[in-house]
Amino acid sequence: MKKFINKVDDILVESLSGFALAHSDLVQLNLDPNFLTRKQKATHKVAIISGGGSGHEPLHAGYLGFGMLDAACPGHVFTSPTPDQMLAAAEAVHADKGVLFIVKNYAGDVMNFEMAAEMLPFESATVLTSDDCAVINSTYTTGRRGVAGTVIVEKCVGSLAETGADLQACKALGDKVNSRTASMGVALTSCTVPAAGRPTFDINDTELEMGVGIHGEPGRKRETMREADAIIKDVIAAIMDALKPAKNSEALLLINGFGATPLMELYLIYNTAAKLLNEHGIHITRSLVGNYTTALDMAGASVTLCLLDDEIKQHWDSAVHTPALRWGV
């Protein structure tokens, strides 16, 4: 294993410290317990909090700021944050309008956020993201996993919260966006968790993992490597089967890299996916290409489709100012 590491046990704190230094105009870091907040606390709004295992950067800390999150709770690599992190973060950012947790559907995350919600001294609600249409059940979840579609949920809900909307309205929008979003990932290599020091799974140069999870969980099947058009055709077929969109539907297309895939390849994927969706009568009117929900150093990518309506478009388009997403400001 070759990585830029001093001591494995120190990697999270050192990385978070570097992130906070690099974006000191936007975020503030708290240690023991670990959580990050906006530099300037927002007032008179629902506090939006998310979190999960580290290794998926820029998710979640990269989305702290105006128009998205108020706090983020990073666990150790691919490990859920603990309830005390969530409680401390909520206490730091709540503004008397309640707290909305946005939680990816993994057993540890769900359990720990539920525990934190039960202990909060103020009102809270949860949006559970479950956009991964590769599997129905796995070792890590009951139902679909939450993956790159989480970014779209956080952006839209964060936008609505900025308008002063109440807790239930924010939850309702988050649930709607999640229900209209589906993702599918493909891995060409494994990732290497620093503490393990070796690849999470073995895959040779002639194989790919179709439907892989963002922690290296097994996908739908192991396949022989093919041309990109053939791979993405199967990905789009799975997404279309999950969403069953009406013809002439309007959509947002997100092509997400897993950490080690060049942008050249991600844009090639976008080109193929957009053409296939157009053939299905889907109009792509919003797009995003890049590394937004990664899996450490995995080579691979995911395709996410979100079916738009006027409300979702309004909140996707609205101003956002975070380390990883910034427009309209």
BABAGU-493712 format. One line per 5 residues: for each residue x negated, y, z negated of C-alpha. Coordinates in nm, 4 decimals, always signed. Example, Ala and Ser with C-alpha at 12.3 -4.5 7.8 and 13.67 -1.06 7.14 Angstrom:
% residues 2
-1.2300,-0.4500,-0.7800 ~ -1.3670,-0.1060,-0.7140 $
END
This chain:
% residues 329
+0.0000,+0.0000,+0.0000 ~ -0.1374,+0.3387,+0.1063 ~ +0.0548,+0.6359,-0.0309 ~ -0.0251,+0.9791,-0.1692 ~ +0.0081,+0.8779,-0.5345 $
-0.1879,+0.9461,-0.8508 ~ -0.0215,+0.7110,-1.0987 ~ +0.2943,+0.5243,-1.0044 ~ +0.4607,+0.6161,-1.3346 ~ +0.4041,+0.9863,-1.2662 $
+0.5266,+1.0048,-0.9077 ~ +0.8803,+1.1233,-0.9836 ~ +0.7892,+1.4070,-1.2206 ~ +0.5028,+1.5230,-0.9985 ~ +0.7260,+1.5175,-0.6900 $
+1.0102,+1.7017,-0.8650 ~ +0.7613,+1.9591,-0.9950 ~ +0.6306,+2.0192,-0.6444 ~ +0.9828,+2.0504,-0.5082 ~ +1.0752,+2.3041,-0.7749 $
+0.7588,+2.5062,-0.7075 ~ +0.8136,+2.5038,-0.3324 ~ +1.1749,+2.6224,-0.3713 ~ +1.1443,+2.8339,-0.6829 ~ +1.3740,+3.0965,-0.5308 $
+1.6592,+2.8435,-0.5131 ~ +1.6216,+2.5750,-0.7796 ~ +1.5192,+2.5239,-1.1387 ~ +1.3812,+2.1980,-1.2831 ~ +1.4565,+2.0572,-1.6267 $
+1.2520,+1.7655,-1.7616 ~ +1.3521,+1.5196,-2.0355 ~ +1.6139,+1.4547,-1.9189 ~ +1.5427,+1.5161,-1.5508 ~ +1.7872,+1.7310,-1.3599 $
+1.7768,+2.0308,-1.1263 ~ +2.0133,+2.3244,-1.1003 ~ +2.0622,+2.6306,-0.8869 ~ +1.8266,+2.9120,-0.9801 ~ +2.1226,+3.1422,-1.0357 $
+2.4131,+2.9773,-1.2168 ~ +2.7394,+3.0167,-1.0270 ~ +3.0355,+3.1471,-1.2255 ~ +3.4124,+3.1028,-1.2056 ~ +3.3985,+2.7959,-0.9838 $
+3.4162,+2.4196,-1.0060 ~ +3.0660,+2.2857,-1.0735 ~ +2.9616,+2.0323,-0.8076 ~ +2.7127,+1.7707,-0.9326 ~ +2.5611,+1.4743,-0.7535 $
+2.2661,+1.2441,-0.7991 ~ +2.1251,+0.8985,-0.7487 ~ +1.8008,+0.7148,-0.7156 ~ +1.5022,+0.9033,-0.5769 ~ +1.3514,+0.8020,-0.2444 $
+1.6374,+0.9442,-0.0330 ~ +1.5060,+1.3012,-0.0110 ~ +1.6334,+1.5574,+0.0677 ~ +1.9419,+1.3928,-0.0882 ~ +2.0385,+1.5205,-0.3470 $
+1.8150,+1.7989,-0.4792 ~ +1.7616,+1.9376,-0.1305 ~ +2.1294,+2.0366,-0.1229 ~ +2.1212,+2.2590,-0.4320 ~ +2.2341,+2.6122,-0.3685 $
+2.5080,+2.8345,-0.2352 ~ +2.7719,+2.6348,-0.0484 ~ +2.6718,+2.2932,-0.1822 ~ +2.5583,+2.1571,-0.5194 ~ +2.5227,+2.3233,-0.8573 $
+2.3148,+2.0406,-1.0080 ~ +2.1416,+1.7188,-0.9016 ~ +2.0357,+1.4257,-1.1198 ~ +1.7465,+1.2199,-0.9767 ~ +1.6875,+0.8690,-1.1071 $
+1.3670,+0.6770,-1.0597 ~ +1.3071,+0.5376,-0.7098 ~ +1.6211,+0.3523,-0.5963 ~ +1.7486,+0.3551,-0.9563 ~ +2.0581,+0.5298,-1.0881 $
+2.0178,+0.8357,-1.3087 ~ +2.1310,+0.7895,-1.6679 ~ +2.4427,+0.9357,-1.8344 ~ +2.2337,+1.1695,-2.0504 ~ +2.0963,+1.3330,-1.7330 $
+2.4479,+1.3884,-1.6016 ~ +2.5753,+1.5232,-1.9318 ~ +2.2862,+1.7673,-1.9647 ~ +2.3303,+1.8823,-1.6037 ~ +2.7043,+1.9330,-1.6516 $
+2.6510,+2.1324,-1.9706 ~ +2.4022,+2.3533,-1.7861 ~ +2.6217,+2.4410,-1.4877 ~ +2.9879,+2.4132,-1.5833 ~ +3.1735,+2.7433,-1.5486 $
+3.5055,+2.6747,-1.7204 ~ +3.6733,+2.5335,-1.4082 ~ +3.5711,+2.1700,-1.4518 ~ +3.3059,+1.9468,-1.2996 ~ +3.3283,+1.7390,-0.9819 $
+3.0869,+1.4478,-0.9534 ~ +3.0038,+1.3246,-0.6022 ~ +2.8858,+0.9664,-0.6413 ~ +2.7582,+0.7173,-0.3831 ~ +2.9269,+0.3791,-0.4185 $
+2.6575,+0.1740,-0.5906 ~ +2.7338,-0.0186,-0.9092 ~ +2.4750,+0.1558,-1.1284 ~ +2.5636,+0.5041,-1.0073 ~ +2.9362,+0.4455,-1.0510 $
+2.8979,+0.2994,-1.4010 ~ +2.6674,+0.5743,-1.5289 ~ +2.8668,+0.8621,-1.3838 ~ +3.1851,+0.7105,-1.5326 ~ +3.0177,+0.6929,-1.8728 $
+2.9102,+1.0560,-1.8455 ~ +3.2583,+1.1683,-1.7383 ~ +3.4129,+0.9984,-2.0422 ~ +3.1794,+1.1887,-2.2750 ~ +3.2224,+1.5346,-2.1215 $
+3.4004,+1.7896,-2.3415 ~ +3.5695,+1.9464,-2.0386 ~ +3.7713,+1.8357,-1.7360 ~ +3.6032,+1.6354,-1.4612 ~ +3.6846,+1.4367,-1.1495 $
+3.4878,+1.2128,-0.9122 ~ +3.4613,+1.1686,-0.5364 ~ +3.3214,+0.8263,-0.4491 ~ +3.1490,+0.8198,-0.1093 ~ +3.1809,+0.4955,+0.0842 $
+3.1040,+0.5662,+0.4479 ~ +2.8795,+0.2669,+0.5304 ~ +3.0874,+0.0449,+0.7577 ~ +2.8140,-0.2195,+0.7870 ~ +2.9432,-0.4264,+0.4949 $
+3.2549,-0.4566,+0.2849 ~ +3.0913,-0.5990,-0.0273 ~ +2.7289,-0.6442,-0.1287 ~ +2.5201,-0.7172,-0.4355 ~ +2.5092,-0.3455,-0.5079 $
+2.8697,-0.2380,-0.4490 ~ +3.2349,-0.3220,-0.4511 ~ +3.3447,-0.2028,-0.1109 ~ +3.1440,+0.0130,+0.1254 ~ +2.8180,+0.1784,+0.0259 $
+2.7777,+0.5543,+0.0173 ~ +2.5112,+0.6701,+0.2628 ~ +2.4473,+0.9703,+0.4914 ~ +2.8129,+1.0704,+0.5031 ~ +2.7580,+1.1913,+0.1468 $
+2.5845,+1.4992,+0.2924 ~ +2.9007,+1.5956,+0.4818 ~ +3.1140,+1.5500,+0.1702 ~ +2.8770,+1.7630,-0.0384 ~ +2.8719,+2.0389,+0.2234 $
+3.2498,+2.0607,+0.2640 ~ +3.3344,+2.0307,-0.1053 ~ +3.0608,+2.2767,-0.1972 ~ +3.2062,+2.5265,+0.0469 ~ +3.5580,+2.4912,-0.0918 $
+3.4325,+2.5314,-0.4494 ~ +3.2721,+2.8640,-0.3556 ~ +3.6193,+2.9995,-0.2695 ~ +3.7370,+2.9434,-0.6274 ~ +3.9537,+2.6415,-0.5450 $
+4.0518,+2.4272,-0.8421 ~ +3.9133,+2.0869,-0.9367 ~ +4.1894,+1.8775,-0.7833 ~ +4.1712,+2.0653,-0.4524 ~ +3.7959,+2.0040,-0.4367 $
+3.8431,+1.6344,-0.5116 ~ +4.1186,+1.6045,-0.2509 ~ +3.8968,+1.7529,+0.0195 ~ +3.6063,+1.5271,-0.0769 ~ +3.8272,+1.2188,-0.0604 $
+3.9639,+1.3283,+0.2765 ~ +3.6206,+1.3867,+0.4289 ~ +3.5016,+1.0493,+0.2992 ~ +3.8058,+0.8714,+0.4462 ~ +3.7360,+1.0257,+0.7881 $
+3.3647,+0.9358,+0.7914 ~ +3.1811,+0.6172,+0.8879 ~ +2.8102,+0.5336,+0.9116 ~ +2.5915,+0.2494,+1.0313 ~ +2.2162,+0.2088,+0.9868 $
+1.9460,+0.0145,+1.1707 ~ +1.6002,-0.0650,+1.0294 ~ +1.2909,-0.1408,+1.2353 ~ +1.0631,-0.1787,+0.9319 ~ +1.1062,-0.2183,+0.5593 $
+1.0381,+0.0490,+0.3009 ~ +0.7830,+0.0137,+0.0214 ~ +0.8885,+0.1059,-0.3314 ~ +0.5760,+0.2461,-0.5049 ~ +0.6257,+0.0404,-0.8216 $
+0.6532,-0.2797,-0.6176 ~ +0.3539,-0.2061,-0.3963 ~ +0.4812,-0.4194,-0.1094 ~ +0.7586,-0.4021,+0.1523 ~ +1.1076,-0.4695,+0.0189 $
+1.1762,-0.7229,+0.2940 ~ +0.9804,-0.8917,+0.5705 ~ +1.0602,-0.8132,+0.9320 ~ +0.8366,-0.8772,+1.2310 ~ +0.7637,-0.6616,+1.5331 $
+1.0285,-0.8314,+1.7476 ~ +1.3174,-0.7929,+1.5007 ~ +1.5549,-0.5295,+1.3664 ~ +1.8014,-0.5279,+1.0754 ~ +2.1476,-0.4189,+1.1910 $
+2.3529,-0.2486,+0.9208 ~ +2.0714,-0.2070,+0.6689 ~ +2.1344,-0.0168,+0.3443 ~ +1.9335,+0.2851,+0.2323 ~ +1.7561,+0.0782,-0.0351 $
+1.6565,-0.1937,+0.2096 ~ +1.9644,-0.4075,+0.1385 ~ +2.0376,-0.6696,+0.4050 ~ +2.2615,-0.5615,+0.6882 ~ +2.5122,-0.7445,+0.9028 $
+2.2477,-0.9555,+1.0741 ~ +1.8857,-0.9825,+1.1773 ~ +1.8530,-0.9366,+1.5532 ~ +1.5931,-0.9375,+1.8284 ~ +1.4605,-0.5923,+1.9168 $
+1.6328,-0.4455,+2.2218 ~ +1.6477,-0.1206,+2.4160 ~ +1.7891,+0.1734,+2.2242 ~ +2.1035,+0.1980,+2.4379 ~ +2.2018,-0.1592,+2.3517 $
+2.1370,-0.1082,+1.9791 ~ +2.3356,+0.2141,+1.9577 ~ +2.6214,+0.0654,+2.1615 ~ +2.6720,-0.1912,+1.8840 ~ +2.6451,+0.0774,+1.6148 $
+2.9083,+0.2936,+1.7845 ~ +3.1370,-0.0079,+1.8300 ~ +3.1238,-0.0747,+1.4537 ~ +3.1973,+0.2895,+1.3710 ~ +3.4869,+0.3055,+1.6167 $
+3.6313,-0.0134,+1.4694 ~ +3.6094,+0.1354,+1.1188 ~ +3.7620,+0.4753,+1.1988 ~ +3.9943,+0.3831,+1.4872 ~ +4.0055,+0.7453,+1.6068 $
+4.2721,+0.8680,+1.8453 ~ +4.1578,+0.9730,+2.1909 ~ +4.0608,+1.3385,+2.2149 ~ +3.9628,+1.3439,+1.8484 ~ +3.7108,+1.6093,+1.7526 $
+3.4070,+1.4930,+1.5539 ~ +3.0796,+1.5756,+1.3857 ~ +2.7896,+1.3478,+1.4834 ~ +2.5017,+1.3099,+1.2379 ~ +2.1892,+1.1194,+1.3414 $
+1.9884,+1.0558,+1.0274 ~ +1.6295,+0.9346,+1.0060 ~ +1.5198,+0.6950,+0.7312 ~ +1.1850,+0.8663,+0.6768 ~ +0.9435,+0.7250,+0.9355 $
+1.1271,+0.7727,+1.2645 ~ +1.0047,+1.0531,+1.4938 ~ +1.2480,+1.3271,+1.5904 ~ +1.1868,+1.2312,+1.9534 ~ +1.3577,+0.8985,+1.8851 $
+1.6368,+1.0524,+1.6761 ~ +1.7289,+1.2859,+1.9613 ~ +1.7205,+0.9911,+2.2022 ~ +1.9694,+0.8169,+1.9714 ~ +2.1852,+1.1296,+1.9684 $
+2.1871,+1.1383,+2.3487 ~ +2.3024,+0.7774,+2.3706 ~ +2.5580,+0.8047,+2.0891 ~ +2.7123,+1.1229,+2.2299 ~ +2.7533,+0.9665,+2.5746 $
+2.9161,+0.6537,+2.4306 ~ +3.1526,+0.8553,+2.2126 ~ +3.2475,+1.0706,+2.5084 ~ +3.3377,+0.7525,+2.6974 ~ +3.5695,+0.6657,+2.4066 $
+3.7371,+1.0074,+2.4382 ~ +3.5722,+1.1565,+2.1297 ~ +3.4694,+1.5218,+2.1556 ~ +3.1495,+1.5989,+1.9623 ~ +3.1791,+1.9635,+1.8578 $
+2.9415,+1.9639,+1.5582 ~ +2.6058,+1.7915,+1.5242 ~ +2.3087,+1.7388,+1.2945 ~ +1.9850,+1.5516,+1.3711 ~ +1.6986,+1.4892,+1.1296 $
+1.6032,+1.3331,+0.7965 ~ +1.8912,+1.3977,+0.5565 ~ +1.9331,+1.0693,+0.3656 ~ +1.6071,+0.8778,+0.3826 ~ +1.4797,+0.5431,+0.2536 $
+1.1221,+0.6283,+0.1575 ~ +0.9005,+0.5234,+0.4502 ~ +1.1455,+0.3050,+0.6417 ~ +1.1426,+0.3264,+1.0203 ~ +1.5016,+0.3334,+1.1355 $
+1.8050,+0.5563,+1.1609 ~ +2.1744,+0.5782,+1.0890 ~ +2.4627,+0.7167,+1.2902 ~ +2.7446,+0.8962,+1.1077 ~ +3.0710,+1.0120,+1.2633 $
+3.3121,+1.2412,+1.0800 ~ +3.6529,+1.3081,+1.2343 ~ +3.7213,+1.6794,+1.2090 ~ +4.0289,+1.8833,+1.1434 ~ +4.0569,+2.2598,+1.0986 $
+3.9927,+2.2428,+0.7225 ~ +3.6812,+2.0269,+0.7522 ~ +3.5447,+2.2407,+1.0372 ~ +3.5967,+2.5574,+0.8332 ~ +3.3980,+2.4217,+0.5404 $
+3.1269,+2.2611,+0.7523 ~ +3.0732,+2.5887,+0.9385 ~ +3.0715,+2.8109,+0.6296 ~ +2.7521,+2.9680,+0.4967 ~ +2.5076,+2.7433,+0.3105 $
+2.1708,+2.8244,+0.1546 ~ +1.9790,+2.5258,+0.0173 ~ +1.6267,+2.3881,+0.0631 ~ +1.7442,+2.1371,+0.3260 ~ +2.0485,+2.3013,+0.4879 $
+2.0699,+2.6700,+0.5683 ~ +2.2937,+2.8578,+0.8065 ~ +2.5312,+3.1522,+0.8162 ~ +2.3317,+3.3534,+0.5607 $
END
